[in-house]
Amino acid sequence: MSWRWRGVPFDLLLAAAGVSLDLLMSGQARLGELAPQYTIVPLALLVGVPLGLVRRRPLVAALWLAGALVLTDQMGAYSSNTAQMLLLVAVGLTAYRERWRSIAVAMAAAGVATAVNLVDPGAAFSLRTGLYCAGVAIFPAVVGGYLRGPVGELEHRDVTPDVLLAAGGLAYTMLSTWTSWHSGPQPAWMTGVLAVAAGLALGVARRMPGLVFLFHCILVVLADTYLPQVVNTSLVLLLIALGVFAMRVASWGWTAAAYLATCLLAGVAVVGPDTETTFFRAAVVCALVLTPVAIGRYLGVKQAAAAAERLRVRESTRLTVAQMRADQLAERERIARDVHDIVAHHVGAMVLRAGAARYTAPDGPVADALTDIRETGHQVLEDLRGLIDLLRDPDRQPGLLADPNDVIRESAERMTAAGLAVDLELDRGTDHAPLVARASAARIVQEGLTNVLKHAGPGTEVRVRVSADRHGVGVEIHNGRPPTTIERLPSSGRGLAGMRERVRALGGTLSAGPDEDGGWLLAASLPAARSVS
């Protein structure tokens, strides 16, 4: 299913619910001088279908319902009550999803349409009516804006409990009160708005427990005064709000205050003019009100325990990772000590013996070779110290001991002194290449020339070419056929594999193999930036 059609069944369900709501309300008003009966279904479609747009196009739904409210009011149709209720829902969704300009347009349209619905033909528009129309538009906008902000966020973003509370509260309120909306002196749509708001308010009770509890307290008082038929429904909703309040508010003082207020309101709602007040009945009411408090506190404690367990697991995971990190660092340091003790000892002894031999040997090729051995040994020890520091602290950024181009030139000079005929071509553009690519190229040149000396021997001609362009650095080492048969020097066999690993780490390519003339060609390409596969 295409993403554009996701959620369409839910939108259709909302539209069907809007149409059904208007049919239920209109079915209670068949008496009186209202619009003809054949207009009930078309008007129900007119005011109910926009509810299917409220999730995706809330401003369009709000403007549509505002126009439908004005039209049905002029026709004298009972559908104006449905349009008035759904208009406030659309305004709230606009405030939740759209920008402030769209919110202002929706509020203005709702205020004007409500004023047209309230003011009878020929009657004056009073200040009280204007304030009421403004309040009707402001209230859902405030609720929608509150829910879109960070204040309405819970630690857990699962909205399933909120949806279940809202749906259950709305279903219970509608089924138990809609037949009594026209029984009071106030307009039926006003009673319907309060009933729908009372049910939907439970959906935000977890986020605003105090405000929702206060709202239901006010509704109980209003229902007891103006519409006694629905006071029991209001009391049930108040008990649910009290349970959510006890679950979300940790303070025992506020919970006790809410409990006493609910007991008082329950007594007002239950006790009638002819009801005899006894201690037993008062105790039953108090015990009844205590039930949602106990359930709420129990669920609150369970949630707090679950949150503490999640925090403990996160902290335990963090400590485990830290311990593993410490163990790895300890192992690295042990390896570094072993490497230093073994390699540094032998290399240091070699440097000392070469230095001592240098002072006793006459000037000439032997003396130059001993000098080169001593200097190379010193360089090995410096590089070894850098590797050991990196093993001990992997987060440390290793510094280069020399410029990579200088390392390439020094390697060519050393191998020339060792007997190779090295022809070095170093592109000046490499000075502007990335440092990592240049350093890797220098190491490849070092290893490549060493391999030529090992496997081809002195006297071999070698052409080394290091170039750079906007794509990266290229290295090419080409040696000719060995001049004579030589005794191959010991080799670990890891030189070429190590070069491949180095090049692969940078996202480059490396090829090595014999050429047609019996020589050997090594070519590497080091990109300027590592490629992403």
C-alpha positions as a Python dict, from the first residue, in 0.01 Angstrom:
ca = {
    (1, 'M'): (0, 0, 0),
    (2, 'S'): (133, 342, -91),
    (3, 'W'): (226, 572, 196),
    (4, 'R'): (-29, 826, 72),
    (5, 'W'): (-308, 582, 159),
    (6, 'R'): (-184, 494, 505),
    (7, 'G'): (-436, 589, 772),
    (8, 'V'): (-720, 630, 520),
    (9, 'P'): (-934, 362, 693),
    (10, 'F'): (-903, 558, 1017),
    (11, 'D'): (-1005, 880, 839),
    (12, 'L'): (-1307, 702, 692),
    (13, 'L'): (-1394, 576, 1039),
    (14, 'L'): (-1380, 932, 1174),
    (15, 'A'): (-1607, 1054, 895),
    (16, 'A'): (-1852, 773, 966),
    (17, 'A'): (-1843, 858, 1338),
    (18, 'G'): (-1923, 1226, 1260),
    (19, 'V'): (-2216, 1128, 1040),
    (20, 'S'): (-2345, 881, 1300),
    (21, 'L'): (-2321, 1140, 1575),
    (22, 'D'): (-2534, 1385, 1377),
    (23, 'L'): (-2791, 1119, 1294),
    (24, 'L'): (-2820, 1029, 1663),
    (25, 'M'): (-2868, 1391, 1763),
    (26, 'S'): (-3110, 1470, 1483),
    (27, 'G'): (-3312, 1161, 1568),
    (28, 'Q'): (-3392, 1315, 1908),
    (29, 'A'): (-3536, 1632, 1754),
    (30, 'R'): (-3807, 1524, 1519),
    (31, 'L'): (-4064, 1731, 1705),
    (32, 'G'): (-4079, 2104, 1664),
    (33, 'E'): (-4042, 2340, 1376),
    (34, 'L'): (-3712, 2223, 1233),
    (35, 'A'): (-3584, 2151, 884),
    (36, 'P'): (-3774, 1889, 679),
    (37, 'Q'): (-3705, 1528, 754),
    (38, 'Y'): (-3561, 1453, 410),
    (39, 'T'): (-3270, 1689, 485),
    (40, 'I'): (-3147, 1491, 785),
    (41, 'V'): (-2916, 1256, 593),
    (42, 'P'): (-2768, 1520, 357),
    (43, 'L'): (-2702, 1753, 648),
    (44, 'A'): (-2549, 1468, 847),
    (45, 'L'): (-2309, 1408, 558),
    (46, 'L'): (-2238, 1781, 537),
    (47, 'V'): (-2131, 1814, 900),
    (48, 'G'): (-1993, 1462, 958),
    (49, 'V'): (-1772, 1399, 656),
    (50, 'P'): (-1525, 1684, 741),
    (51, 'L'): (-1423, 1485, 1048),
    (52, 'G'): (-1238, 1254, 809),
    (53, 'L'): (-1016, 1546, 707),
    (54, 'V'): (-933, 1664, 1057),
    (55, 'R'): (-608, 1463, 1088),
    (56, 'R'): (-455, 1562, 754),
    (57, 'R'): (-618, 1901, 680),
    (58, 'P'): (-745, 2037, 1014),
    (59, 'L'): (-772, 2396, 889),
    (60, 'V'): (-980, 2289, 588),
    (61, 'A'): (-1205, 2087, 819),
    (62, 'A'): (-1243, 2383, 1055),
    (63, 'L'): (-1342, 2622, 774),
    (64, 'W'): (-1581, 2365, 628),
    (65, 'L'): (-1751, 2308, 965),
    (66, 'A'): (-1771, 2682, 1030),
    (67, 'G'): (-1957, 2725, 700),
    (68, 'A'): (-2174, 2423, 777),
    (69, 'L'): (-2261, 2569, 1117),
    (70, 'V'): (-2377, 2897, 963),
    (71, 'L'): (-2579, 2716, 694),
    (72, 'T'): (-2752, 2471, 929),
    (73, 'D'): (-2828, 2752, 1173),
    (74, 'Q'): (-2998, 2955, 902),
    (75, 'M'): (-3196, 2647, 798),
    (76, 'G'): (-3303, 2582, 1155),
    (77, 'A'): (-3158, 2230, 1137),
    (78, 'Y'): (-3061, 2034, 1443),
    (79, 'S'): (-2730, 1949, 1270),
    (80, 'S'): (-2600, 2286, 1385),
    (81, 'N'): (-2537, 2130, 1727),
    (82, 'T'): (-2316, 1862, 1571),
    (83, 'A'): (-2137, 2118, 1356),
    (84, 'Q'): (-2067, 2330, 1665),
    (85, 'M'): (-1909, 2039, 1852),
    (86, 'L'): (-1702, 1911, 1562),
    (87, 'L'): (-1587, 2266, 1485),
    (88, 'L'): (-1419, 2286, 1825),
    (89, 'V'): (-1248, 1952, 1762),
    (90, 'A'): (-1114, 2085, 1430),
    (91, 'V'): (-985, 2402, 1599),
    (92, 'G'): (-801, 2194, 1859),
    (93, 'L'): (-640, 1975, 1591),
    (94, 'T'): (-540, 2287, 1396),
    (95, 'A'): (-367, 2425, 1705),
    (96, 'Y'): (-194, 2091, 1754),
    (97, 'R'): (-62, 2048, 1399),
    (98, 'E'): (-52, 2382, 1213),
    (99, 'R'): (130, 2716, 1243),
    (100, 'W'): (-1, 3021, 1425),
    (101, 'R'): (-150, 3183, 1114),
    (102, 'S'): (-364, 2879, 1043),
    (103, 'I'): (-460, 2867, 1412),
    (104, 'A'): (-571, 3231, 1401),
    (105, 'V'): (-781, 3170, 1090),
    (106, 'A'): (-948, 2865, 1247),
    (107, 'M'): (-1021, 3050, 1573),
    (108, 'A'): (-1166, 3349, 1387),
    (109, 'A'): (-1391, 3127, 1175),
    (110, 'A'): (-1506, 2936, 1485),
    (111, 'G'): (-1580, 3258, 1674),
    (112, 'V'): (-1784, 3410, 1391),
    (113, 'A'): (-1979, 3090, 1323),
    (114, 'T'): (-2053, 3047, 1695),
    (115, 'A'): (-2178, 3406, 1716),
    (116, 'V'): (-2413, 3346, 1423),
    (117, 'N'): (-2539, 3031, 1592),
    (118, 'L'): (-2601, 3200, 1928),
    (119, 'V'): (-2756, 3529, 1824),
    (120, 'D'): (-3119, 3504, 1720),
    (121, 'P'): (-3243, 3712, 1424),
    (122, 'G'): (-3310, 4067, 1535),
    (123, 'A'): (-3135, 4023, 1873),
    (124, 'A'): (-2847, 4247, 1979),
    (125, 'F'): (-2495, 4110, 2005),
    (126, 'S'): (-2399, 4153, 2372),
    (127, 'L'): (-2059, 4166, 2536),
    (128, 'R'): (-2135, 3844, 2719),
    (129, 'T'): (-2206, 3668, 2392),
    (130, 'G'): (-1880, 3800, 2244),
    (131, 'L'): (-1678, 3678, 2538),
    (132, 'Y'): (-1844, 3339, 2515),
    (133, 'C'): (-1771, 3309, 2142),
    (134, 'A'): (-1407, 3402, 2201),
    (135, 'G'): (-1377, 3151, 2484),
    (136, 'V'): (-1530, 2874, 2275),
    (137, 'A'): (-1257, 2928, 2013),
    (138, 'I'): (-972, 2982, 2259),
    (139, 'F'): (-1025, 2674, 2479),
    (140, 'P'): (-958, 2402, 2216),
    (141, 'A'): (-673, 2611, 2071),
    (142, 'V'): (-505, 2628, 2412),
    (143, 'V'): (-544, 2253, 2465),
    (144, 'G'): (-403, 2174, 2119),
    (145, 'G'): (-111, 2412, 2164),
    (146, 'Y'): (-36, 2267, 2506),
    (147, 'L'): (-21, 1912, 2376),
    (148, 'R'): (220, 1999, 2094),
    (149, 'G'): (473, 2149, 2337),
    (150, 'P'): (730, 1969, 2555),
    (151, 'V'): (513, 2014, 2865),
    (152, 'G'): (277, 1745, 2739),
    (153, 'E'): (551, 1487, 2684),
    (154, 'L'): (584, 1188, 2912),
    (155, 'E'): (894, 986, 2977),
    (156, 'H'): (747, 715, 2756),
    (157, 'R'): (605, 822, 2422),
    (158, 'D'): (353, 539, 2399),
    (159, 'V'): (16, 709, 2345),
    (160, 'T'): (-185, 386, 2355),
    (161, 'P'): (-309, 443, 2714),
    (162, 'D'): (-410, 799, 2625),
    (163, 'V'): (-603, 683, 2319),
    (164, 'L'): (-777, 410, 2517),
    (165, 'L'): (-874, 654, 2793),
    (166, 'A'): (-1008, 908, 2545),
    (167, 'A'): (-1197, 648, 2340),
    (168, 'G'): (-1344, 480, 2646),
    (169, 'G'): (-1443, 807, 2808),
    (170, 'L'): (-1603, 939, 2489),
    (171, 'A'): (-1793, 615, 2422),
    (172, 'Y'): (-1922, 595, 2778),
    (173, 'T'): (-2025, 962, 2785),
    (174, 'M'): (-2200, 951, 2449),
    (175, 'L'): (-2393, 631, 2520),
    (176, 'S'): (-2505, 742, 2864),
    (177, 'T'): (-2591, 1111, 2808),
    (178, 'W'): (-2686, 1184, 2446),
    (179, 'T'): (-3057, 1117, 2503),
    (180, 'S'): (-3063, 1389, 2772),
    (181, 'W'): (-2888, 1672, 2587),
    (182, 'H'): (-3211, 1847, 2492),
    (183, 'S'): (-3373, 1807, 2835),
    (184, 'G'): (-3214, 2108, 3001),
    (185, 'P'): (-3269, 2482, 2954),
    (186, 'Q'): (-2933, 2530, 2779),
    (187, 'P'): (-2881, 2458, 2406),
    (188, 'A'): (-2834, 2092, 2321),
    (189, 'W'): (-2509, 2158, 2138),
    (190, 'M'): (-2365, 2319, 2450),
    (191, 'T'): (-2445, 2011, 2654),
    (192, 'G'): (-2301, 1795, 2379),
    (193, 'V'): (-1978, 1993, 2372),
    (194, 'L'): (-1934, 1950, 2746),
    (195, 'A'): (-2013, 1578, 2722),
    (196, 'V'): (-1764, 1521, 2441),
    (197, 'A'): (-1502, 1733, 2619),
    (198, 'A'): (-1556, 1536, 2939),
    (199, 'G'): (-1489, 1208, 2760),
    (200, 'L'): (-1196, 1327, 2553),
    (201, 'A'): (-1034, 1502, 2850),
    (202, 'L'): (-944, 1162, 2990),
    (203, 'G'): (-705, 1125, 2696),
    (204, 'V'): (-483, 1400, 2840),
    (205, 'A'): (-531, 1306, 3205),
    (206, 'R'): (-187, 1141, 3226),
    (207, 'R'): (-22, 1457, 3096),
    (208, 'M'): (-235, 1712, 3284),
    (209, 'P'): (-376, 1522, 3582),
    (210, 'G'): (-452, 1827, 3795),
    (211, 'L'): (-622, 2026, 3519),
    (212, 'V'): (-837, 1730, 3407),
    (213, 'F'): (-937, 1652, 3764),
    (214, 'L'): (-1043, 2013, 3821),
    (215, 'F'): (-1234, 2013, 3492),
    (216, 'H'): (-1436, 1707, 3595),
    (217, 'C'): (-1504, 1857, 3937),
    (218, 'I'): (-1661, 2157, 3765),
    (219, 'L'): (-1863, 1931, 3536),
    (220, 'V'): (-2007, 1742, 3834),
    (221, 'V'): (-2122, 2071, 3988),
    (222, 'L'): (-2274, 2189, 3659),
    (223, 'A'): (-2447, 1856, 3597),
    (224, 'D'): (-2593, 1849, 3950),
    (225, 'T'): (-2726, 2203, 3905),
    (226, 'Y'): (-2852, 2210, 3547),
    (227, 'L'): (-2879, 1849, 3420),
    (228, 'P'): (-2932, 1596, 3701),
    (229, 'Q'): (-2993, 1320, 3445),
    (230, 'V'): (-2620, 1297, 3365),
    (231, 'V'): (-2474, 1356, 3709),
    (232, 'N'): (-2397, 986, 3756),
    (233, 'T'): (-2197, 984, 3431),
    (234, 'S'): (-2006, 1292, 3543),
    (235, 'L'): (-1930, 1128, 3878),
    (236, 'V'): (-1791, 814, 3710),
    (237, 'L'): (-1562, 1028, 3493),
    (238, 'L'): (-1451, 1217, 3804),
    (239, 'L'): (-1356, 891, 3975),
    (240, 'I'): (-1149, 789, 3672),
    (241, 'A'): (-978, 1130, 3671),
    (242, 'L'): (-907, 1088, 4044),
    (243, 'G'): (-743, 749, 3980),
    (244, 'V'): (-519, 894, 3710),
    (245, 'F'): (-436, 1187, 3940),
    (246, 'A'): (-331, 949, 4217),
    (247, 'M'): (-116, 754, 3971),
    (248, 'R'): (65, 1055, 3821),
    (249, 'V'): (101, 1284, 4127),
    (250, 'A'): (343, 1146, 4384),
    (251, 'S'): (250, 1389, 4661),
    (252, 'W'): (34, 1230, 4929),
    (253, 'G'): (-86, 1573, 5036),
    (254, 'W'): (-232, 1660, 4695),
    (255, 'T'): (-375, 1309, 4665),
    (256, 'A'): (-549, 1346, 5001),
    (257, 'A'): (-687, 1686, 4898),
    (258, 'A'): (-820, 1541, 4572),
    (259, 'Y'): (-973, 1250, 4764),
    (260, 'L'): (-1157, 1477, 5008),
    (261, 'A'): (-1282, 1700, 4724),
    (262, 'T'): (-1413, 1395, 4539),
    (263, 'C'): (-1585, 1266, 4852),
    (264, 'L'): (-1756, 1601, 4894),
    (265, 'L'): (-1869, 1616, 4531),
    (266, 'A'): (-1982, 1253, 4541),
    (267, 'G'): (-2196, 1335, 4845),
    (268, 'V'): (-2345, 1635, 4668),
    (269, 'A'): (-2423, 1427, 4359),
    (270, 'V'): (-2564, 1125, 4544),
    (271, 'V'): (-2760, 1292, 4822),
    (272, 'G'): (-3095, 1430, 4707),
    (273, 'P'): (-3360, 1638, 4885),
    (274, 'D'): (-3531, 1325, 5018),
    (275, 'T'): (-3218, 1119, 5085),
    (276, 'E'): (-3150, 1027, 5447),
    (277, 'T'): (-2786, 1079, 5538),
    (278, 'T'): (-2641, 812, 5766),
    (279, 'F'): (-2293, 721, 5881),
    (280, 'F'): (-2307, 392, 5691),
    (281, 'R'): (-2393, 562, 5362),
    (282, 'A'): (-2119, 820, 5414),
    (283, 'A'): (-1870, 539, 5485),
    (284, 'V'): (-1980, 360, 5165),
    (285, 'V'): (-1927, 677, 4959),
    (286, 'C'): (-1583, 733, 5113),
    (287, 'A'): (-1486, 370, 5050),
    (288, 'L'): (-1610, 398, 4691),
    (289, 'V'): (-1397, 707, 4633),
    (290, 'L'): (-1099, 539, 4800),
    (291, 'T'): (-1098, 261, 4540),
    (292, 'P'): (-964, 465, 4243),
    (293, 'V'): (-707, 626, 4475),
    (294, 'A'): (-576, 284, 4580),
    (295, 'I'): (-567, 161, 4221),
    (296, 'G'): (-394, 478, 4102),
    (297, 'R'): (-131, 470, 4375),
    (298, 'Y'): (-63, 102, 4307),
    (299, 'L'): (-13, 166, 3935),
    (300, 'G'): (203, 469, 4016),
    (301, 'V'): (428, 260, 4240),
    (302, 'K'): (452, -8, 3970),
    (303, 'Q'): (549, 253, 3712),
    (304, 'A'): (808, 404, 3945),
    (305, 'A'): (955, 60, 4011),
    (306, 'A'): (968, -12, 3637),
    (307, 'A'): (1138, 321, 3573),
    (308, 'A'): (1391, 250, 3849),
    (309, 'E'): (1460, -93, 3697),
    (310, 'R'): (1514, 59, 3353),
    (311, 'L'): (1753, 310, 3507),
    (312, 'R'): (1937, 31, 3688),
    (313, 'V'): (1970, -168, 3366),
    (314, 'R'): (2103, 135, 3177),
    (315, 'E'): (2352, 208, 3455),
    (316, 'S'): (2458, -157, 3469),
    (317, 'T'): (2509, -160, 3093),
    (318, 'R'): (2715, 156, 3115),
    (319, 'L'): (2932, 11, 3390),
    (320, 'T'): (2977, -313, 3195),
    (321, 'V'): (3089, -123, 2887),
    (322, 'A'): (3326, 85, 3099),
    (323, 'Q'): (3471, -231, 3257),
    (324, 'M'): (3520, -390, 2915),
    (325, 'R'): (3691, -72, 2800),
    (326, 'A'): (3920, -79, 3103),
    (327, 'D'): (4001, -447, 3042),
    (328, 'Q'): (4084, -372, 2678),
    (329, 'L'): (4309, -84, 2776),
    (330, 'A'): (4484, -305, 3033),
    (331, 'E'): (4540, -575, 2771),
    (332, 'R'): (4669, -315, 2525),
    (333, 'E'): (4911, -186, 2784),
    (334, 'R'): (5033, -539, 2859),
    (335, 'I'): (5091, -602, 2488),
    (336, 'A'): (5270, -267, 2462),
    (337, 'R'): (5504, -366, 2746),
    (338, 'D'): (5578, -703, 2586),
    (339, 'V'): (5647, -544, 2247),
    (340, 'H'): (5873, -285, 2405),
    (341, 'D'): (6065, -542, 2609),
    (342, 'I'): (6123, -777, 2314),
    (343, 'V'): (6168, -554, 2010),
    (344, 'A'): (6330, -256, 2179),
    (345, 'H'): (6586, -482, 2347),
    (346, 'H'): (6703, -645, 2024),
    (347, 'V'): (6689, -329, 1814),
    (348, 'G'): (6872, -135, 2084),
    (349, 'A'): (7144, -400, 2098),
    (350, 'M'): (7176, -388, 1718),
    (351, 'V'): (7211, -8, 1724),
    (352, 'L'): (7476, -22, 1997),
    (353, 'R'): (7681, -287, 1813),
    (354, 'A'): (7654, -97, 1484),
    (355, 'G'): (7766, 222, 1656),
    (356, 'A'): (8061, 49, 1819),
    (357, 'A'): (8162, -113, 1489),
    (358, 'R'): (8139, 221, 1314),
    (359, 'Y'): (8418, 368, 1527),
    (360, 'T'): (8649, 75, 1454),
    (361, 'A'): (8576, 38, 1080),
    (362, 'P'): (8764, 245, 821),
    (363, 'D'): (8582, 492, 601),
    (364, 'G'): (8410, 341, 300),
    (365, 'P'): (8102, 134, 209),
    (366, 'V'): (8121, -71, 528),
    (367, 'A'): (8126, 243, 746),
    (368, 'D'): (7837, 392, 550),
    (369, 'A'): (7635, 73, 592),
    (370, 'L'): (7699, 71, 967),
    (371, 'T'): (7595, 437, 991),
    (372, 'D'): (7276, 361, 801),
    (373, 'I'): (7202, 67, 1030),
    (374, 'R'): (7247, 283, 1337),
    (375, 'E'): (7024, 562, 1204),
    (376, 'T'): (6760, 316, 1088),
    (377, 'G'): (6764, 154, 1430),
    (378, 'H'): (6710, 490, 1599),
    (379, 'Q'): (6416, 556, 1364),
    (380, 'V'): (6270, 213, 1442),
    (381, 'L'): (6290, 284, 1814),
    (382, 'E'): (6111, 619, 1767),
    (383, 'D'): (5835, 457, 1561),
    (384, 'L'): (5807, 179, 1818),
    (385, 'R'): (5758, 431, 2099),
    (386, 'G'): (5479, 595, 1899),
    (387, 'L'): (5305, 261, 1845),
    (388, 'I'): (5335, 174, 2212),
    (389, 'D'): (5180, 508, 2312),
    (390, 'L'): (4894, 441, 2069),
    (391, 'L'): (4837, 96, 2216),
    (392, 'R'): (4827, 241, 2565),
    (393, 'D'): (4587, 522, 2469),
    (394, 'P'): (4383, 444, 2154),
    (395, 'D'): (4200, 778, 2178),
    (396, 'R'): (4524, 967, 2138),
    (397, 'Q'): (4587, 1116, 1795),
    (398, 'P'): (4928, 989, 1680),
    (399, 'G'): (5156, 1258, 1552),
    (400, 'L'): (5373, 1219, 1243),
    (401, 'L'): (5746, 1206, 1309),
    (402, 'A'): (5831, 1362, 974),
    (403, 'D'): (5670, 1500, 665),
    (404, 'P'): (5551, 1209, 443),
    (405, 'N'): (5735, 1345, 139),
    (406, 'D'): (6056, 1362, 342),
    (407, 'V'): (5998, 1003, 447),
    (408, 'I'): (5962, 901, 80),
    (409, 'R'): (6285, 1079, -18),
    (410, 'E'): (6471, 932, 280),
    (411, 'S'): (6353, 582, 191),
    (412, 'A'): (6470, 625, -169),
    (413, 'E'): (6810, 751, -52),
    (414, 'R'): (6851, 467, 198),
    (415, 'M'): (6766, 202, -61),
    (416, 'T'): (6999, 366, -309),
    (417, 'A'): (7276, 340, -50),
    (418, 'A'): (7183, -24, -1),
    (419, 'G'): (7242, -96, -371),
    (420, 'L'): (6914, -35, -553),
    (421, 'A'): (6904, 199, -853),
    (422, 'V'): (6606, 408, -742),
    (423, 'D'): (6451, 663, -977),
    (424, 'L'): (6210, 873, -769),
    (425, 'E'): (5941, 1091, -928),
    (426, 'L'): (5756, 1282, -657),
    (427, 'D'): (5472, 1506, -774),
    (428, 'R'): (5465, 1848, -607),
    (429, 'G'): (5088, 1825, -592),
    (430, 'T'): (5118, 1573, -312),
    (431, 'D'): (5192, 1861, -73),
    (432, 'H'): (4823, 1955, -97),
    (433, 'A'): (4687, 1601, -68),
    (434, 'P'): (4520, 1482, 255),
    (435, 'L'): (4771, 1400, 525),
    (436, 'V'): (4635, 1050, 585),
    (437, 'A'): (4672, 957, 217),
    (438, 'R'): (5026, 1102, 204),
    (439, 'A'): (5133, 915, 518),
    (440, 'S'): (4993, 587, 380),
    (441, 'A'): (5173, 648, 50),
    (442, 'A'): (5501, 696, 239),
    (443, 'R'): (5455, 367, 424),
    (444, 'I'): (5374, 188, 98),
    (445, 'V'): (5690, 327, -64),
    (446, 'Q'): (5897, 212, 235),
    (447, 'E'): (5750, -138, 230),
    (448, 'G'): (5763, -165, -148),
    (449, 'L'): (6131, -71, -173),
    (450, 'T'): (6214, -307, 112),
    (451, 'N'): (6043, -590, -77),
    (452, 'V'): (6241, -509, -391),
    (453, 'L'): (6567, -524, -196),
    (454, 'K'): (6464, -854, -35),
    (455, 'H'): (6344, -1034, -345),
    (456, 'A'): (6539, -871, -635),
    (457, 'G'): (6860, -774, -461),
    (458, 'P'): (7113, -492, -506),
    (459, 'G'): (7165, -355, -853),
    (460, 'T'): (6795, -377, -946),
    (461, 'E'): (6652, -72, -1118),
    (462, 'V'): (6341, 66, -949),
    (463, 'R'): (6113, 345, -1066),
    (464, 'V'): (5903, 506, -793),
    (465, 'R'): (5629, 746, -895),
    (466, 'V'): (5403, 927, -643),
    (467, 'S'): (5136, 1151, -799),
    (468, 'A'): (4836, 1342, -674),
    (469, 'D'): (4517, 1482, -827),
    (470, 'R'): (4173, 1583, -705),
    (471, 'H'): (4079, 1217, -661),
    (472, 'G'): (4365, 1128, -428),
    (473, 'V'): (4722, 997, -426),
    (474, 'G'): (4865, 731, -657),
    (475, 'V'): (5175, 519, -589),
    (476, 'E'): (5356, 311, -850),
    (477, 'I'): (5670, 103, -779),
    (478, 'H'): (5812, -80, -1081),
    (479, 'N'): (6133, -278, -1065),
    (480, 'G'): (6307, -455, -1350),
    (481, 'R'): (6443, -808, -1374),
    (482, 'P'): (6702, -890, -1104),
    (483, 'P'): (7052, -855, -1247),
    (484, 'T'): (7176, -1184, -1099),
    (485, 'T'): (7044, -1475, -903),
    (486, 'I'): (7044, -1375, -538),
    (487, 'E'): (6989, -1542, -206),
    (488, 'R'): (6654, -1416, -85),
    (489, 'L'): (6646, -1251, 252),
    (490, 'P'): (6412, -1377, 527),
    (491, 'S'): (6058, -1245, 495),
    (492, 'S'): (5746, -1272, 711),
    (493, 'G'): (5516, -1266, 410),
    (494, 'R'): (5302, -998, 574),
    (495, 'G'): (5438, -696, 386),
    (496, 'L'): (5201, -711, 89),
    (497, 'A'): (4906, -813, 308),
    (498, 'G'): (4972, -521, 540),
    (499, 'M'): (4978, -280, 246),
    (500, 'R'): (4645, -418, 122),
    (501, 'E'): (4488, -369, 467),
    (502, 'R'): (4617, -13, 486),
    (503, 'V'): (4481, 73, 141),
    (504, 'R'): (4149, -100, 207),
    (505, 'A'): (4105, 100, 527),
    (506, 'L'): (4118, 419, 321),
    (507, 'G'): (3877, 286, 59),
    (508, 'G'): (4148, 256, -210),
    (509, 'T'): (4280, -20, -435),
    (510, 'L'): (4614, -200, -461),
    (511, 'S'): (4748, -437, -727),
    (512, 'A'): (5079, -625, -733),
    (513, 'G'): (5226, -883, -970),
    (514, 'P'): (5495, -964, -1227),
    (515, 'D'): (5513, -774, -1554),
    (516, 'E'): (5594, -900, -1906),
    (517, 'D'): (5968, -829, -1872),
    (518, 'G'): (6019, -1041, -1562),
    (519, 'G'): (5999, -749, -1318),
    (520, 'W'): (5740, -657, -1062),
    (521, 'L'): (5476, -381, -1055),
    (522, 'L'): (5309, -248, -743),
    (523, 'A'): (5032, 13, -791),
    (524, 'A'): (4814, 170, -522),
    (525, 'S'): (4537, 430, -537),
    (526, 'L'): (4452, 622, -218),
    (527, 'P'): (4135, 834, -245),
    (528, 'A'): (4116, 1180, -94),
    (529, 'A'): (3807, 1081, 105),
    (530, 'R'): (3704, 735, 214),
    (531, 'S'): (3430, 596, -4),
    (532, 'V'): (3106, 473, 148),
    (533, 'S'): (2981, 141, 19),
}
